């Protein structure tokens, strides 16, 4: 017989003793769980236990509709008549290197018509017939700007406040501050088709414990969350017993390592995955919705079905207590190639690109707002819409627009937002934010306040310093808050 290091078969009695102890541990763990002993222990150390904010919140949850690739402000929600008049003329003060490539310096008018909507009189492009019906529920911020003209650092900034990797995203900060209202689903969910530029670091928990990391998934897949199903050779009782035994061993291990911040996250991840095996398939099953609801979200249209599915699932998750859902625009391509690998990134043809992208996102976005309102969820759910920067007012080539970090539009609805507000302004060509300029830190400070937090007090100590989402900046835009 070959000798196996560390495993002594010389004593049959010793072997039976070891095996008996193992079976006994499983039986004990199962008994303790059925009596509620293990459950009580985990509740006391659960890093996702619900927590109170600093003050009463106006919003309980967030749905962030992130328009990957950056829509053009002057072709969507920031109407500029002067740009229309001076098409082809030199744009005063234009810098050909503002964007990622090089622009002409000549004004490029919008190919789309604008119209005023609602009592607020907000100007909205014709490519948003469904969103425009909610003009009086939306607060538009026309004066946003970012630090970078490149997708990845700009997306990092809009999500984490910094243009480099390693810092926690907004969703992670809120999960850290509030915990979770649903013990059977993640507190923070990200949905995407093709991953956006920047990938996983965009929604990273950074230096926060990994329990506050987003659960990222592709809802187009038959099984959106990988490796969730229980192994076929295990019954539920057997799996529960194994997990309970693992809990005992892991907690004993963790008790001798009180400063290891990831151990409790690892323990909770095993338990959450087990609970999600039942809860997640139900939450993602949009076939439980009526045919009328599915039509409203545009699921019968090839152009909008993928984005519509994401928006509908977002509503279902919020209903079930998920705190933060981020949808990254997944846009259908036209046979003629209406978009490149980054939606809304209209370098060559603003008309074709934005027409295609809006056809994908407009109906589902409008349906989401209507659905949340009808169910009484909009008042407690903050909906955010926008990209990582804007686009140039002068042309790239003859019909496209380059990246523009100097001006872009973000809008908010629900969750304590004052509808019908039009805040800030860009110049007469939409080229630069000029009035009440709003940086990422200001957006974050405002969102945190709506969720019940003073952005200067929500901190985490790392490497000897108290960090916060807004770093050493950030002003709440009080004019947006009802």
N, C-alpha and C positions, 0 to 999 in steps of 0.2 A: 504494500500500500504506500502511495506517495504521501510524504509529509507536507501538510499545509501549514505554513508559518502562522503562529498565533492561534491555532485551532487544535486542541488536544483531544484525540479520540481514545486515549488509553484507558479512560474510565467510563464505562457505560452508565454508571450511577451519576457521574458528573454531567454527562450529556443529557440524561433524562431530567436532571434537576434544572439545567439551563432551559430546556424546552418547556418544562412545566412553568417556570417563572414567566417565560414569554407569553404563554397562553393565559396565565393568571393575570398578567398586566393588561392584556386586551379585555379580559372579562371584567376586571376592576374598573378600567376606563369606561367601558360601556355602562356599568352600573352607576358610576359617579355621574356620567352625563345624564342618564335617565332620572337620577335624583336631583339634577340641577346644580350639583356641586361645581363641575367644570364650567358651566355657563356663568355662574356667579363670579368665578375667579377671572374669567376673561373679560367680563364687563368692567371690572375695576381697572383694567389696564388697557382697554381698547382705545387706541389713538384716534379712532373715528367716532367715538361717542359724541352725541350732539353737544355743542357748546354754545353759550350765549355770546352775542356780539357786544360791543361797547355800549350801544344804545339801541332803542327800538328801530328795527329795519323797515324800510319801505318796500324792499324786494326780498323774496325768499329764495329765488333761483335766477339763473342767468342762462339765456340761449344766445350764443354769439355766432352770427352768420358771417363767417370770414370769407371775403371775396378774394380768393387767391389770385395774385397777378396784378391786382390794383385797377379798379375801374377808373375811367376818366371822369373827374368831377364836372367838367364843362359839357359832358355828353349825357349826364345822368340827373344830377340834382342841383348843380350850381350854374344857373342860366346866365350867359354873358352876351347880351345884345351887341356890345361893341365888337366882340370877336366875330360875330356874324357879319357885321358891316365891313370889317377890314380884312376879309379873307384875302390871303396872298400878299398883303402888305407887310412891311418890316415890323416886327414886334419890338417895341422900344424896351431896352434893358435885357433882351433875351441873351442867354448864355448857351451856346451850342453844346457845351459840355455839362449842362445841368443833369441830363439823363445818363443812362448807362452807355449809350452810343453817341451819336452826333445828330443835332437837329438843324433845320434850315434857317431858323431865325425869322421865318415868315408865318404870319397868323394862319391857322387852319380852323375854319368854321366847323361847327358841329353839323353832321349830316341829318340830325334828328330835330324834329319840331318839339317845342316846349309849350306847356300850358299851365295856367294857375289852377290849383285845386283847393277845395274846402274854404272855410271861413278864414283860415290863416293865409290863403293866397299863395301857398308854396308853389314855386315853379318846378315842374317835374317833366322829364323827358317822355316822349311818346312810347318809348320802349318799356315803360313800367305802368301799363294800364291797371294792373291789380294793386300794386303798392300805392299808387296815386289815390286810391279810394280811402286810404287811411291817413291822408295828409294831416288831418287835425289831431291825430293820435301820436304823431311823430315829432321829435325834436331834432332838427337838422343842425349840425355843427359844420360850418363851411370853412373854418380856419385852422384845420389840423395841419401839422407838419411833422416830418420825421428827420432823423439825422443821416440816413443813408439812402442812396439811390439804387441799392442792390437788394434784390428780393430777400435773401436769407437774413442779413443783419437787420433789415427793416421789419421783417416778420418777428424776429427775436425781440426787437424793441417794443413792438405793439403788444406782444404777449408777456414779456418779462420786465420791460423797462430798460433793458440793456441791449446793445447791438452785438454783444458777444455771448457765447454759450456759457452754461454753468449756473445760471440764475433761475430761481423758481418762476414758473408762469403764474398768471393771475388765477387760473383755476386751482393750482396747487396752494396758493396763498389762502384762497377762500376755503378750501378743504381743511387746511391747517387751522384756520380760525374758527370754523363752524362745525367741523365734523360732518357726519352723515345722518340724514333722517330715515334712510332705508338701509337696514342691515343686510339686505339680500341683493343689493345692486351697488355698483361703484358710486362714489360721490361725485366723480369727475370723469366725464366721457367725451372722447374726441371721435368724430366720424369723418372719414375721408374716402375718396376713391383712390386715385393716384396720389401718393403722398406729396404735400406741398414742398417747395424749396425750403431747406432747413431740416425737414424730417422730424424725427422724434425729439431733438433738443428744443423744438419750438414749444412743445407742451410738457417739457421736463419739470420735475420737482426740484431740480438743481441741488442745492445743499440741504434742502428740507428732507426729512426722512422719506424713504421711497414709498411709504404707505400713502403719501399724498400725490403720487404720480397718476397721471391720467390713464384710463383704460382706453386705448386706441383701437379702432376697428373699422372694417370696410363693410358697410351694410349691404353692399351688392352681393356679397357672398352668401351661399346657402347657410353656412355657419359663421356669422360675423366675428365671434370670439373664438380664437383657436384653442384647442386642447381643453375645452370645457367639459365635454361629455365624460361621464364615469366609465372606466374600463369595463368592457362587457363581462369580464370574468368575475367582477365584484358585485355583490348585492349592496343595496344602500346601507344595510345594517353592518356589513363587513367594512365598507368604506368608512362609516362613522366610527367604528371601533378602532380602525387603524389611525384615523386622525386624532382620536382622543389619546391614544398611546403616544403619538407623536407630540401632542400638546404637553403631556407630562414630561417627556424627555427634553423638549425644547425649553420649557419654563425652568426646569432645573439648570439647564445650560445657561439660560439668560440671567438667572439669579446671581451667578458668579461674575457676570459681565454687565454691570449696571450702566456703563457708559457707551455700550454698543447701541447706537440709535437705530440700526436696521433690524435688530432681532425682533422687536415687537411688531414691526411692519411685516416681517416674514411670517410670524405666527398668524397675524390677522389675514394675510393674503391666502393662506391655506383654507382658513375658515370661510372667507368671502367666496372663494372659488367653489367651495362645496355648496354654499347657499345659492349661488348664482346658477347652479345646474338646473334648478327649477324655475327661478325667477326670471333669468335673462331670456330664455326662449319665449316665454309669455310676453315679455315687454317688447321684444323685437317682432312679434307676429302681427304684422299690419293687416293680415287677413281677418283679424277679429274686428276691424273697423268696417263700417257700412260702405256699400258701394258708392254712395253719395259723397262720403268723406274722402274716399280714395280718388274720386274724380275731381273733387275740389282742389286736392294737392297736385293734380296733374299727372297722376300715375298711369293714365291711359295714353299719355303722349310720350313719344320716344324722346323728345327734346327735354322734358322736365321730369321724367319718371325717377331718375337716380337722385337728383336733388330733392324732389318731392318726398321720396322715401326717407331721406335723412331728416327733413323737416318734420314729417309725421312721427317718426321714431323719437325725435327730440321732444315733441309734445308728450308722447307716451311716457318717456323717462321722467320728465318734470312732474307729471301726474303722480308718479310712483316715488317721489321724494328725492330724485337725483338733483344735486345742488347746481351743477355747472355742466352744460352741454355745449360743445363747440363744433360747429359744422363747417368744414372746409369745402368751398364750392367745387362740385364735381360736375363739369359742364360737358354736355354731349357735343360731338364734333359733327359738322355738316359734311356732306360728300365732297364739297369743294375745299374743305379744310378751314372752316370758320374760326377755329382757335388752334393755337399751338399746344405744346405740352403744359403750358401754364395758362389757365383761364384768365380772361380779361387783359392779357398782356398784348395790347394792340399795337405792335411795332409797325405793321405793314398796311393794315386796312381797318380803321376804326369802325367803319360802318358794318362790315361783315363780322368782325370779331364781337363788337358789343351787341349787335343784333342777335347773334347766336347765343351769347352768354345770357342776355336778358330773357330770351325765350326759354332758357333753362331755369332761371331762378325767380322770375317775377311772379308767376302764378303760385308756386309753393310758398314764397315769402308772404304774399297777400293772404293765402289760405291759412298760414300759421297764425298771423295776427287775428284773423277773423275767428279761427277755432279757439284760440286762447281766450279771446273776449267772450265768446259764446259760453264757454265752460267756466267762466269766472276766474280764470287763471292769469289773465293779462295784468291785472292790478298788482299781483305779487311776483310776476315774472318779468325781468328786465331783458328786452330783446335789443341786441346790438348788431348793426350792419355796417360793413366797410372793409376796405383793403389796407395794405401796408403803406402805401403812399399814393400820390395822384399821377397824372400824366401831363405832359407838356402842352401848352397852348399853341406852340409853333409845331410845325410838322416834322416828322421823321420820314424821309422819302417824300412821296406826294400825298399819301392818304393815312399815314400812321402817326402815332404819338409815342414819344419815349417816356421813360420813368421821370417822375417829378416829385422830389421829397418836400418841395416848398409849399405845396397846397394840396389838400384833399378833403373830401367830405365824409363824415361819419354820422349815422343817425341812430337814435334811440327811441324805444317805445315801451310802454307799460312800466311796471315796477317802480312807481314813484316819479316817473318822468312827467314833466309838464308838456302836454301835447300842443302842437301848433307853434312851438318855439322855433325861431330861426336865429341862431347864435353865430356871432363872428362873421367875417367876410374876407374874401380874397379880392385882389385888385380887379379892375374892370375887364381884364382878359382871363381871370382865373389862374394866373401864373404863379402868384405868391400870396400866402396868407398875410393880411395886413391889419386886420382889426380883431382884437381879443384872440390872439393866437393861442392855440391849444396843442400842447405836446403830449406824448404818451403818458408821462407821469401825471398830467392833469386829468386825462381820461381815467386813469387808474384810481386816482384820488376820489373822483366823482363816483365811480362804480363802487368802490369800497364804502363810501358814505351811504349810498343807497342800500347796501347790504348790512349797514349797521356798524361800520368800523371807522374810527379815526385813523387815517392812513399813517400818521406819525407814531401811533401806538401799537400797530400790528407789526411786531418785530420778531426776529429769530436770531439768537446768538450763534455766530459761526466764526471760527478763527479769531476769537477774542473781540469781535465787534458785533453790535446789534445791527442787523440788516433789515431793510424793509423794501416792499415792492417799489415804492417811489423814491428810493435812495435818499438824497438830501434835497429833493425838489417836490413839485406837485402842488397844485392849487385846485380846490374843489370848484367846479363850475356851477355855482349856486343857481344861476338863472335857468338851469335845466330841470331843477328839482321842484316838484309840486308842493 
